Amino acid sequence: MRKMKMPPREKIPEAYSAIIDGRVEMHENYALVTSSDHQKVYLVRWQGNTYNSNDNATYWQGYPGYPVIAVLLMQGKLPYNEDVARYFQGVNWHRLNKKKKRDYAAALADVLLDVAHPEGIYEEIDKVYTHLSLLDLTLTRKKL
């Protein structure tokens, strides 16, 4: 088991998209999270504060990918702001991140390009990020 390291902040809007688009299917101790291009379905499992997911970020990079963050938001372990989530409805993050060569900050800026005052959205992302940093979570590659 590995202690959690922090993801890029921009994974929070990706998690918001998954929720607002209805791509998170919650069950008792697992969830299925469909990717933004609808090509993959990720399996997130948990037992207490230990999480396991087959998304690349969680499995290979050792930080919670957007599927895990989406589950934490759905579980109420992180604050979820539906008004902010609406800004990310329908975003194909897979295509956008590929276009921006995995520059997640540039991808997020692209999504918020037409928003008059995006400061409040960035503040909400920072708030969730701070809450995430305070959670006592463990990520594991081992199936739970």
N, C-alpha and C positions, 0 to 999 in steps of 0.2 A: 504494500500500500504506500501511496505517496501523498504527502501533505500537498494541499492545493496551492498552485501558483496562480497568479492573476492573469486573466485574459485581456486582450485589447478591449478598451471601453466600447468600441463599436459593435461588439458581440451582443450588447444589450438591445440596441434597436433591432437586430436580427431576431432576437428572442421575442421582442414585442410584436414583430411581424408575424411570427409563427402563431402567437396567441390570437391576435386580432383577425388573422386570416382563417382561424379555426383549424390549424394544422397540428394541434396538440391533443392527443387522445389519452386522457388520464385513466389509470387503473389503480388498484389497491397498492401495489409496490413496484409498478413499472408504468412507463408512458411510451407512446409511439409518437414521434415527431417527424412530420413530412417536410422535406426540403423545400425551399422557396421556388425551385423549378419543377417540383413534384416528381423528381426522378429517383429520389431515395427516401427511405423511411428509417429513421434512427431509433434504436431501442435504448431507453434510459431506465436503469434499475436503481433502486435505493433500499438501504437497510439502515435505519437510524440516520446518522449523518454521513454515511458512506455511499457514494454514488459511482455508478459504472455506466459508460455509454460507448457506443461504437462509432460515434462521429470522430472525424480525424483529429480535431483540436483536443478533445478530451482524451482519446486513446493514445495519440502519438505525442502531442505537445504537453500533456499533463496539466492543462488548465481547463476550466469548464467551458465547453463550447456552447453555442447558442441553444442546442437542445436541452442541456442541463440547466442553463439559466432560465429557459422558458418554464421548465418544471418547477424550479425554485420560486419563480414568480407565481405560478399556478397554485403552489402549496402555501403561499402567503409568507414564505421565508424572506422574500424580497418585496419591496413596495412596487405595486403595479399601478400605473397611471394610464387609464384607458384613453383620456384625451390626448396624451402624448403618443400613445400607440397608434392612434388613427393616422398620424403623419407617415407611418411606415406600412400602412395597409397596401397589399398588392405588390410590394417591392420584390423583384427577382434579384435577391442578393447574390446568388450564384453567378448570374450573368454580369451583374454590376462589378462584383469583386474581380472577376476575370478581366473585364474591360479596364479596370483601374490597376491591374497587375498586383492584386492583393494589398493595395494601399487602402486599408479600411477607412482611414480618416478621410481620404479623398472621396471614397464611395459614399460615406455618410454626408459629406459636404454637398455632393451631387444631389442626393435625395432632398436635402433641405435648401437647395438653391433658390427656390421660389417662395420660401417662407419669410415673411416680413421681418420677424424678430425671433430668430432661432435660439437666442440666449436661454430662454426658459426651457427649451427642449434639452439643450446641453446641460443645464443645471439639473434637470430630472435624471438624465443619464448618469451624471456624476453622483447624485444621491443614491441611485441604485448600486453604482459601482462601490461606493463607500460601504453600504450595507453588505454587499458581497464580500468585501475585504474583511469584514468583522465576523462573518460566519465561520463556525468551526466545522469545516467540511473536509472530507478525505475523498480523493478520487482513486479508483483502483481499476486495473485492467482485468482483474479476476471477476468472473461472472458471479453475481450475487443471487 
